[in-house]
Amino acid sequence: MKLKQDISIGKNLKKLRNGQHLTQEAVAQKLQLFGCQTTRDIYAQMEIGKYNIRISELVVLKEIYRCDFNDFFSDLPTPEIIMQTNSMVITHEKGNDILKV
């Protein structure tokens, strides 16, 4: 089963990394020093939203970037926008909406 990632914090990760003047390689090395099995390729996938970040990695990134957890989640879509994006309408063959999810 493939998981669908619907919201990415990758842009915030990149912003935090650039704010510390670090390369992706340097961040991966720091993560490894804390015991995470994160390579540069995996970290790059985090930034583009193709990798589901583990909580342990997020805790270590908080230390590396010297930030609050809120910094990872700033500027994300509001619940209302998420609902609009994820909503769908099932229409009966006669054109009547029978279910809105």
C-alpha positions in Angstrom: 0.0 0.0 0.0 1.4 3.4 -1.0 0.8 6.3 1.4 -0.4 9.6 -0.1 1.4 12.5 1.4 -1.0 15.4 1.4 0.9 18.2 3.1 4.7 18.7 3.0 6.9 20.6 5.4 9.7 20.4 2.9 9.7 24.2 2.1 10.1 24.9 5.8 12.9 22.4 6.1 14.7 24.0 3.2 14.2 27.5 4.7 15.5 26.4 8.1 18.5 24.7 6.5 19.4 27.7 4.4 19.0 29.9 7.5 21.7 27.9 9.2 23.9 28.0 6.0 24.0 24.2 5.8 24.1 21.9 2.9 21.8 18.9 2.6 24.9 16.7 3.1 25.9 18.5 6.3 22.3 18.1 7.7 22.4 14.4 6.8 25.8 14.0 8.6 24.4 15.8 11.7 21.3 13.5 11.7 23.6 10.5 11.5 25.7 11.8 14.5 22.4 11.7 16.5 21.8 8.1 15.4 19.4 8.7 12.5 19.9 6.6 9.3 19.3 9.6 7.1 21.4 10.0 3.9 21.6 13.1 1.8 19.3 11.5 -0.7 16.7 10.9 2.0 17.0 14.4 3.4 16.6 15.8 -0.2 13.4 13.7 -0.4 12.2 15.3 2.8 12.6 18.8 1.3 10.6 17.9 -1.8 7.9 16.1 0.1 8.6 12.5 -1.1 9.6 11.1 2.3 7.5 10.7 5.4 9.6 12.1 8.1 10.0 10.1 11.3 9.3 11.8 14.6 12.8 11.0 15.8 14.2 12.8 12.7 12.0 15.8 13.4 13.2 16.0 17.0 16.8 15.9 15.9 16.2 18.5 13.2 14.7 20.8 15.9 18.1 20.6 17.7 20.1 21.0 14.5 18.1 24.1 13.4 17.7 25.4 17.0 14.1 26.1 16.3 10.6 25.4 17.7 8.4 22.7 16.3 6.1 25.4 15.1 8.7 26.5 12.7 8.3 23.2 10.8 4.6 23.8 10.4 4.4 27.5 9.6 2.6 28.7 6.5 0.8 25.3 6.0 -2.7 25.3 4.6 -5.6 25.9 7.0 -8.0 23.1 7.8 -10.6 24.8 5.6 -8.3 24.7 2.6 -7.4 21.1 3.3 -11.1 20.2 3.4 -11.8 22.0 0.1 -8.8 20.3 -1.5 -9.7 16.8 -0.2 -13.5 17.0 -0.7 -15.1 15.2 -3.5 -18.6 14.9 -4.8 -20.1 11.6 -6.0 -22.8 12.3 -8.6 -25.6 10.0 -9.6 -25.9 9.2 -13.3 -28.8 11.6 -13.6 -26.7 14.5 -12.4 -27.8 14.7 -8.8 -25.2 15.0 -6.1 -25.7 12.0 -3.8 -22.7 12.2 -1.5 -20.3 15.0 -0.7 -17.2 14.0 1.3 
